Amino acid sequence: MEGRRYLMHHNEPHLPPHRLHHSSSSAAARTFPIIALENRIHSHNCKIQSLLVDNQHLVATLISGIFFIIVLIHFKKIHSELLQLSPFSLPSLPRCPNLPSLSVLRLCNIIAATRCDCCKWNVTYWVMELGGNSLPSGSDGVKRKVSYFYDPEVGNYYYGQGHPMKPHRIRMTHALLAHYGLLQHMQVLKPAPAKDRDLCKFHADDYVAFLRGITPEAQQDQLRQLKRFNVGEDCPVFDGLYSFCQTYAGGSVGGAVKLNHGLCDIAINWAGGLHHAKKCEASGFCYVNDIVLAILELLKVHERVLYVDIDIHHGDGVEEAFYTTDRVMTVSFHKFGDYFPGTGDIRDIGYGKGKYYSLNVPLDDGIDDESYQSLFKPIMGKVMEFFRPGAVVLQCGADSLSGDRLGCFNLSIKGHAECVKYMRSFNVPLLLLGGGGYTIRNVARCWCYETGVALGMELEDKMPQHEYYEYFGPDYTLHVAPSNMENKNFRDLLDDIRSKLLDNLSKLQHAPSVPFQERPPDTELPERDEDQDDKDERWGPDSDTEFDDNSNPVTGRVKREYVEVERNDSGSYHKHLDRSRDFDVPFKENASSKVPVVVPMAVDEPRIKEEQEQSKGHF
């Protein structure tokens, strides 16, 4: 500093850096660059101070922006870390006035945890992003832990010659899942059959006893009982009927138990979803209402359960079971009018405590993806905001797809699966069930793709070789283009439906609380984990795949079995209300209504090609 003052006093010029090395004095060579640097720094500091004075507002804005970016990065980091955790092991608790409002928490879109001094509970709750779909479409996105329930025997049950309901579609779906490589990403479970006492939690004792004892040979001796319980043409008696009911109900209840114990995020039972069965009678191809049984199981842990139905038929059995309660909200998107079961008017909203907790979305023929989602997303977004369920049950009936044998909608597989994506995006425990679907090759396509959606995996459109490959010709693709049928759901009609339903939702109290009471005992987990068995068991004797000498699956061959060919008879079942059934029979009557696993009949390729020709106009 002394040297600096001396130089300034004598006004001695500064030497440029490139001339310092030519100075005769080594001391000057060391002193001059330091003095020059200090003067330059001093000059720049003066300029910065001048800028700070003249641009205070600009600087304040920059500092605020930097602070906001730091906070945003911090929140995103917390959010990404917490998404790896499974929050579903804790039951939801009554709404407390001390908790922040949903709208405030939604702004941050993170999980919040706090201790409530009012009710002395450690509360953990999830904040759900509303109004958008956060599901990643690729395999590198956020994954969910998925439990998949499948019994190899379920495909053997047979409703009878010409009947449109074919449990064989479940086996076809499973084959697609296996060859797309999805089974290795899930916990594969064989469900424990539901017991009598499990079924009697909803169904009447005498009805369950009737199902247990009835056989095809004993029908003539029980005509009065058959009429009483509505078992007959739509819901025929076949070999193994009660075992079939136990199997598909066991899968749905087992999925609910898994969710209750926090052992998975999503549970799947494509054999379930039979939503028409009532307390004391069969209806619409359904004998036991596995959905009601699963919801009752979920209610042991969760205060509120949401049921969503995207089958083309109204979910009348489930709505009827919970019509007077506010703990279960039912939402059904369905064809309404002269169509089975004839219920599901928009004015049916629940009764008593359940008023406004039943939502019905009546639709007309030909609805496409865009029209469907213009109702589904705003309605379900508002339902999730107001009802705040602890768990969601989604019935994925595939008869709402374009080209279904009994359906009259025009949804693509991706449009149908968009509902699964949207409900998955809320990060709430989710039970996915099957339901209707009578063009079985499209049912298998749909449920395979939606299994990929549940896993957060995008599947290739080109279908891999597998034992039912010929059924998916001539394109052999996963997706089928919708038809050019007329959409009778005009925009004014859709706007009116959406307005009425959103108005009904606005009359709900936010998230009704449930008084504390003694909780029912937990259901045990008796299912066998097939992943812990022999590595080839899922491909073994109960599977549909043959092997080479090294126990490797052979994709080019098909096990011999009896398979009834689908027919393009979509017109014969559209009139459900008159209960008429006009079955076209492509094969001879089979003496047994339960199909053996192996019989001396290979898949008839000429028949398959004939079916494909008949179905060309169907898509």
N, C-alpha and C positions, 0 to 999 in steps of 0.2 A: 504493500500500500504506500510506503514511503517513496519507493521508486516511481510509483504511478503519479503521486503529487509533484515530485521533482520534474518529471518529464512534462507534465501538463503546464507547470509554471514556466518552463523554458521554451515551451511551444516547439519542442523538438519533434520532428516528423517521425512517424512509425515506419519501420522498414517492412516491406512486404516479405512474406515467408520465403519466397524463392531467392531473396538477396541476403538472408541471414547467414547462410553458409559461406558467403564471400567476405564477411566482416573480419577485420584483422584481430578483433578482440573476441576470445572465446566466451568471456563473461557476458558481453553484449549479445552473443548468439543465444545464450540461455535466457537472458532477461527479456528481450524484445518480444518473443512469441507469447510469453505469459502475460505481459502487459497488454498486448493487442487482444488476446482472448478475453481478458477481464473487461476491457472496454466494450467489446462486442456484446458480451453478456449483459453488461449494464445498459447498453443501448436497447437490446431486445426486451429486457425487463420493463424499461420505460414504455415501450410500445405496447406490451401486454397489459400493463396497468391502465394505459389509455383506452385500450379496447374494452377492458372490464368495466370501466366507468361509462363508456359510450354505449355498450351493448349488454346491459344488465339483464334485460328481458330475454335476449337470445341465450345467454349463458344459463339462466335459470331453466329455460326450456330444455336445453341440452342435458343439464344435470338431471332433470326430472325424467327425461327419456331414458338415460342410462340406468337410473334407479328402477324404472318400470321394467326394463329388459332383465335386470338382475332378479327382480321379484318373480317375473314370469318364468325364467329358467329354473328358479328354485321350486316353484309350484309344479312345473312339469316333471322335475326330477322326483319329487315326492309322489306325484301321481303315478309315474311309471313304476316306481318301486312298490307302491301299495297295491297296484294291480296284480302283482305276482302273488299276493296273499289271498287266502280263501276266507272271506268274511262270513260264510254261510253257516258256520257251526253255531252261531249264537242266535237264539230266538229273538224276534222283534218284540219291542216293549211298548207299553202304552205311550201315546204322545204326551210329552211334558211341556208345559208352557215356558219352561226355562230354556228349551232347546232353540237354536236359531231357526228362523223360518226357512222353508224349502227354497224360496226365491233367492234369499241371500246366499245360501250354500251353493245353489246351482251356478251362481256367478263364478265361483272358483272351480267348480267341476272336480272336486276332490273328495276323498273320504275324510270325514271329520270325527274326532273322538273327544269325548268330554266326560267329566264326572258331574252328575246331576245332584246338587245338594237338596233338591226338593224331595226326590223319591229315593235317594241314597243308592242309586244304581250306577254302575259303570256302563255307560251307554255307547255302543258302537253302531253307527248308522251310515248308510251309503247314500251318496248324492248322485242322482241319475241325470245324465245329460238328456234333455228333452228336445224334441223337434228335429232330430237327426239320427243318422245311422252310423255308429262308430265302428261297426264290424269291418275289420280289414278283409279284403277280398283275396289276398294272396296267402301263401303258406308261411310267410314270415311275420304274420300278424299275431295279435294277442290270442293265445290258446285258452281253451277251457278244459277242465277235467271232465271227461264224458264217460258215463257208465251206460253200456248197451246191453239190453236184455233180449235173449234169443233162445228159444227151445227148438232143436232140430226136428222135433215131432210135429210142430205146429202146422207144417205144410202138408201133412198127411191127412188132415181132417177134410171132409168132403160133404158139402151141404146137399148134394144130390145132382142128378142129371139136369143140365140146363140152368141151374140156379146161378145168378150173377155173382154171388159172393163166393170167392175162391181163396181160402187161406193159403193156397199154393203161392200166391203173390208175395207172401212173407219170405218164403224160401228163395224166390227169384231176387228179391231185394238183398237178402243176405249174400247171395252169390256175387252180386255186383259189388257189394261192400268189400268182400274178400278180394276180388280181383282188381279193384281200384286201390287196394292196400290200406284201407281205412281201419280194418280191425286191429292192426298193430298200434294204432294211436288211441285206442279206447280200452277200457276195462270191459271185457266180454263176460257176461254172466248168464248162467242158465237159471231162470226164475224158479223159486220154490212154488209148487202149486198152492193156490189159495185154499184154505180149509173151510169147512162148513161155517165155523164161527166167524171167519173173516167175511164171508159173503153175507151172513146174517146181520152184519153191522148196518146194512142198508136194506137188503131184501128180506121179505117175509119168510119165516121159518118153513111154512108149508110149501111155498114156491121153491125154495132151495131143495127141500126134500123131494119134490116132484121132479126137478131137473136131475137129481142124483139117481132116481129110480127108473126113469122112463127109458125105454129102448124101442127100436123100430118094431120088434116083434110084439111088444106089449101095447102098442098104440090102440088097437081095436078094443081093448078092455078098459081104456081110460079116456073115452071120447069126451065125457063131461069135463074132466080135468084139462084136456087139451084145449077145449073151448074157453074154459075159465081163465087159463093162463096165456091165451092167445098164441098157442104153439100149433103150427100147422103149415100153411102154404108158404108164407113169408119166412117163418122161423121153423123150419122142419126139424123133425127128430132124426138124428143120424147116429151112427156108431161112434161112441166116444164123446158124445155131446157134453157130458158133465166134465170130463177131463179137459176138453177144449176150453170150457169156461174157466176152470181152475188155472189153466196155463196162462191165458191172456190176462186174467185178473191178477194173477200172481206177479206178472211182470210189471204191471202198473203200480201195484202196491209196493213192490220191491223198489221201484224207482223212487217213490215218495219216501220210503225209509232211508234210502241212500242220501237223498237231499236233506232229510231231517237230521241225519248224523253228520252232515258236512263233509261227506266222503266224495262228493262230486259236485260240479257246478251245473251240469246238464245230465239228465237221465232220459234214455230213449227206449220206448217199447212200441215198435211198429205194429205188433199184433194187437195192441189195445186200441182204445178210442171208440168203443161201441156205445154211442151216446144216446140211443133210443130206448134202451131197456128201462122199465119202471120197477117200482118196489115189488109189485105182485104180478107182473106180466112181461112177456117178451114182446119185442116190437122192432120192425125195420131191420131184420137180420141180426138183432142183438138180443142176447139172453141175460147176460149179467152186465151191469153198468160198472165197468172197471174204473171209469173216470170218477164217479161219485165215491167209490171206495178209496181211490188215491187221494182225493181232496180231503176226505175225512181223516186220513192218515196225516196229511200235511197240517191240518188244523190242530193236531196235538202239539205242534211246536210254533206254528205261525198264527198270529192273530187274524190275518186277512189273507185269503187266497183268491187269485184272479183266474177265471176260466175263459179262454178264448177259443172260438170254434170257427174254422174256415172251411168246413165241409159244406157241400152245396145244400145239404138238408139241415133244417133247424135242429139244434141240440136240445130237443124238448125234454129228454129224460133228465139231463143235468139241471136245466133251468127249473123244472118242477121240483127237484129234490131240495133246492136252495132258494125257493121263491120267497120265503118269508124271513130270511136272515140277512144281516148286513155284514156278516163275516166273509161271505163268498159273493163276489160279483161275477155274473155270467154275461158274456158278450158273444153274440152269434151273428155271423155274416152269411146269409143264406138266400136261396131262391124262395120267393113268397108268392102265394096265389094257389092255383089249382095244382098243387104239388105236395107230395108227402113231406112231413106229416100234417101239413095244413095249419101249423101254429107258427108263432114268431112274428106277430104283428108289432109294428113300431110302438103301439099303445100298450103293449104288455111290458110293464115296468117293474113288477114286483108288488108285494103286498105287506102291509104292517111295517115291521122294522126293515123289511127288505124292499120297501118302495124306493124306486130309482136305482136299485142294485141289480136289475135285469135290463140289459140293453139288447135290442133286436134291430138288426140292419137288414131290412127287406130289399132284395135285389131282383132284377128281371133278367131275361135271357140275354146271352151274348156279352156280358160284361168283360172288358179287357183289363190288362194290367194297369194302365194309366187310370182308368175310372175306379178300379178297385182300390188302388193306393190313395186316391184322392179322398177316400173315406177312411181307410184303415189307419193311416198314420196320424191324421189329426184327432180322430176319435180315441185311438189307443194312447196317444201322447197325453191327452187330457185325462183319460182313465188312470194312467200311471201317476199323474201329478196329484189327482184328488184322492184316489183310493190307497195308493202307496202299499201295494201288496207285499207280503213277506215271501211269497212264492207264486209262480205262474204255471198253469197247465195249459198247453197249446195243443188242441186237437187238429191234426193236419190231414183231414180227409181229402183224398186226391180226386174225388169225383167232381171237384170244381175246376179241374183242368179241361182245356180244350180237347174235344174228341172223346170224352168219356162216354162209355156205353149207356149210362143212365143220366148223365149230366147235360146241362145246356148252357154252361158258362164258357168263356173263351180265354182262360188264363194260360199263360205259358208256364213252364216249370220254374223259370227264374222269377216270374211274377208271383207265383205261389210261394216260392222260397223267400221272397222279399219280406213276407210276414214273419218268417222265422228269424231272418236277419234283424229285423226291427225289434222284435221282442228280446232277442239275445243281447242287443246293444244296451239294455237297461241294467245288465249285471245283477239280475235277480235270479235265484234258483229256478231252474226251468225244467219242466217235465214235458217231453215231446211224445205224443201218441199218434197212432195211425187213425183209421176210421174208414170212411167209404173210399171207393175207387174200384172201378169195374172193367176198365181196359187195363189188364194187369201188367202189360209191358210198360205202360206209362206210369203206373203206380210204382213199379220198381225203379224206374228212372227218377221219379220225383223224390222218393224217400232216400234213395242213394245220394242224390245231390244235396238234399237237406241235411243228411248226416255230415256231409262235407262242410256245409254252412255251420253246423253246430261246432265242428272242430276248427273252424277258421281256415279251411283248406279249399282251394279252387280246383275243381276236377276238369280234366281234359274232356272235350266234347267227343273225341273219338273213343269208342267203347273198346275196352280190352277183350280179348278172346276169353270166353268162359262157357260153362255148360249150357246156358240158355241163349247163346249168342244169336242163333238163327231167328229167335223171336223178335229181334230188334231191327231186322232188315226192312227195306233195302238199304237204308242209310247207315245203320249200325252206329248211331250217335246217341249221346245222352239227352240232347235237347230236341224237341219237336216243335216246329213252327206252329203258331196258332192259326186257325182258319180265318176265312173272310166273312164269317157270319155277321149278321146285323147286330149291333149293340143297341138294345132297347132301353138302356139306362141313360136317358138324356140328361144333359148338364143341369137343367132346372130341377129335375127330380133329385139328382144327387145333392145339389145345394140345399134343397128343402130337407132331405133326410139328415144331412150333416148338421144343419141349423137346429133341428128339433132335438137331436141327440145331445149336442153340446149344451143346449139349453137345459135338458134334463140333468146333465152332469153338474151344471152350475148350481143346482138345487141340493146337491150333496153336501153334507158336512165333511170337512177335510178329515180323512183317515180316522174313522170311528175307533174309539178305544174299547178294549174288552176288560171287564173287571177280573182281577186275579182270582183264580179258583184252582182246585186240585187238578193237576195235569194227569191225563190218562197215561198208563204205563207205556214205555217205549216198545215198539215192535222189534224183535230180534232180527238178525241178518243171516238167514239160513242159506242164502244163495251160494252156489258153488262158483268160485272164480275160475273160469276156464283158462285164464292166462297162466294159472299155476299148475295146470295139468300138463300132460304130454304136449310138446310143441305142435304136434300134428293133430291133436284131438279135434280142433275146429275144422280140420279137413278130413277127419276120420270116418268111421263107419256110418255115423249119423249125418255126415255131410253129403253133398251132391257131387263131389269131385273124385275122380279116380286117380290112381297113383302109378308111378313106374316102380321098378325094382328097388330104387334108392329112396323110396317114400317121398318123392317129389311130386307135387300136384301136376296132373296132366290136363292142360286147358283145352285140348282139342277134342276130348271125348266126353260123352254124356252118359251118365248112369241111366239104365233103362227104367222107365217108370211111366205110369199112365198119366197123361196130361190132357185135359179137355181143351180143345181149341176154342179160342174166343171167336164170337160171331159179331158182325156189325149189325146189331139189332137195337140201336139206340132208341128207336121209336116205340118198342114194345113195353118200356118201363116208365115212360114219361108221365103216364096217368096213374099216379100212385093212389089217389084218393078212392078210386073205385075198387081197389085191392085186386085188380085183375092181373094175371101173370100168363104170358104167352111165351113159354120156353121153346126155343128151337134146339133140337137134340141132334148133335153131330155124330154121336157115338151110340152104341147099344147100351141099354140099361145095365148098370153094374150091380151085381147082387149085393155088394157091400157098399155102404155109404162112406166108409173110411178107406182111403186109397192105400194099398200096401206100398212100402218103400220101393220094392223091386218087383216088377212083374214082367213077363216076357213080351214087352211091347216097346220098341224104340221110338224116339221122336220121329214122326212121319213128316219128312221134309216136303213132299208134295202138298200135304195138307197145310203146312206152314205157308208155302208160297201162295196157295189158294186164299188163305186168310189175309195175306198181305195185299193181294189183288182186290179183295172185297173191301179192304180198309183204306184204299188210296183216297177215296173221297172223304174219308172221315177226318182227315187232318187238314 
